Amino acid sequence: MLDVVHAAVTCPYCGEGVELLVDCPEGRHEYVEDCQVCCRPMAIEVVVELGRPVRISASHEDDV
């Protein structure tokens, strides 16, 4: 069973804080998720080590 944690990022479009649910398999993962405030697509990058996210970032979808 994978752990899922809550994480907060800042939307690169509207600047609002957004809470995400993040799966925690080891390694580096990228996916696209719409901002809950402005609905624009954010490119999310998650790096997980020892079952915990060590870096979570959001950027413009076009930056990936």
Contacts in CASP RR format, 6 or more apart in sequence:
PFRMAT RR
TARGET T0000
AUTHOR 0000-0000-0000
METHOD contacts of the structure
MODEL  1
MLDVVHAAVTCPYCGEGVELLVDCPEGRHEYVEDCQVCCRPMAIEVVVEL
GRPVRISASHEDDV
2 23 0 8 1.000
2 24 0 8 1.000
2 25 0 8 1.000
3 23 0 8 1.000
3 24 0 8 1.000
3 51 0 8 1.000
4 21 0 8 1.000
4 22 0 8 1.000
4 23 0 8 1.000
4 24 0 8 1.000
5 21 0 8 1.000
5 22 0 8 1.000
5 24 0 8 1.000
5 52 0 8 1.000
5 53 0 8 1.000
6 19 0 8 1.000
6 20 0 8 1.000
6 21 0 8 1.000
6 22 0 8 1.000
7 19 0 8 1.000
7 20 0 8 1.000
7 21 0 8 1.000
7 22 0 8 1.000
7 46 0 8 1.000
7 53 0 8 1.000
7 56 0 8 1.000
8 17 0 8 1.000
8 18 0 8 1.000
8 19 0 8 1.000
8 20 0 8 1.000
9 17 0 8 1.000
9 18 0 8 1.000
9 20 0 8 1.000
9 42 0 8 1.000
9 44 0 8 1.000
9 56 0 8 1.000
9 57 0 8 1.000
9 58 0 8 1.000
10 16 0 8 1.000
10 17 0 8 1.000
10 18 0 8 1.000
10 58 0 8 1.000
11 17 0 8 1.000
11 18 0 8 1.000
11 35 0 8 1.000
11 37 0 8 1.000
11 38 0 8 1.000
11 40 0 8 1.000
11 42 0 8 1.000
11 58 0 8 1.000
12 42 0 8 1.000
12 58 0 8 1.000
12 59 0 8 1.000
12 60 0 8 1.000
12 63 0 8 1.000
13 35 0 8 1.000
13 38 0 8 1.000
13 40 0 8 1.000
13 42 0 8 1.000
13 60 0 8 1.000
14 35 0 8 1.000
14 37 0 8 1.000
14 38 0 8 1.000
14 40 0 8 1.000
16 35 0 8 1.000
16 37 0 8 1.000
16 38 0 8 1.000
17 37 0 8 1.000
18 35 0 8 1.000
18 36 0 8 1.000
18 37 0 8 1.000
18 42 0 8 1.000
18 58 0 8 1.000
19 36 0 8 1.000
20 33 0 8 1.000
20 44 0 8 1.000
20 56 0 8 1.000
22 46 0 8 1.000
22 53 0 8 1.000
22 56 0 8 1.000
23 29 0 8 1.000
24 48 0 8 1.000
24 51 0 8 1.000
24 52 0 8 1.000
24 53 0 8 1.000
25 48 0 8 1.000
26 48 0 8 1.000
26 49 0 8 1.000
26 50 0 8 1.000
26 51 0 8 1.000
27 47 0 8 1.000
27 48 0 8 1.000
27 49 0 8 1.000
28 45 0 8 1.000
28 46 0 8 1.000
28 47 0 8 1.000
28 48 0 8 1.000
29 45 0 8 1.000
29 46 0 8 1.000
29 47 0 8 1.000
29 48 0 8 1.000
30 43 0 8 1.000
30 44 0 8 1.000
30 45 0 8 1.000
30 46 0 8 1.000
30 64 0 8 1.000
31 43 0 8 1.000
31 44 0 8 1.000
32 41 0 8 1.000
32 42 0 8 1.000
32 43 0 8 1.000
32 44 0 8 1.000
32 61 0 8 1.000
33 41 0 8 1.000
33 42 0 8 1.000
33 44 0 8 1.000
34 40 0 8 1.000
34 41 0 8 1.000
34 42 0 8 1.000
35 41 0 8 1.000
35 42 0 8 1.000
40 61 0 8 1.000
41 61 0 8 1.000
42 58 0 8 1.000
42 59 0 8 1.000
42 60 0 8 1.000
42 61 0 8 1.000
43 58 0 8 1.000
43 59 0 8 1.000
43 60 0 8 1.000
43 61 0 8 1.000
43 63 0 8 1.000
43 64 0 8 1.000
44 56 0 8 1.000
44 57 0 8 1.000
44 58 0 8 1.000
45 55 0 8 1.000
45 56 0 8 1.000
45 57 0 8 1.000
45 58 0 8 1.000
45 59 0 8 1.000
46 53 0 8 1.000
46 55 0 8 1.000
46 56 0 8 1.000
47 53 0 8 1.000
47 54 0 8 1.000
47 55 0 8 1.000
47 56 0 8 1.000
48 54 0 8 1.000
END
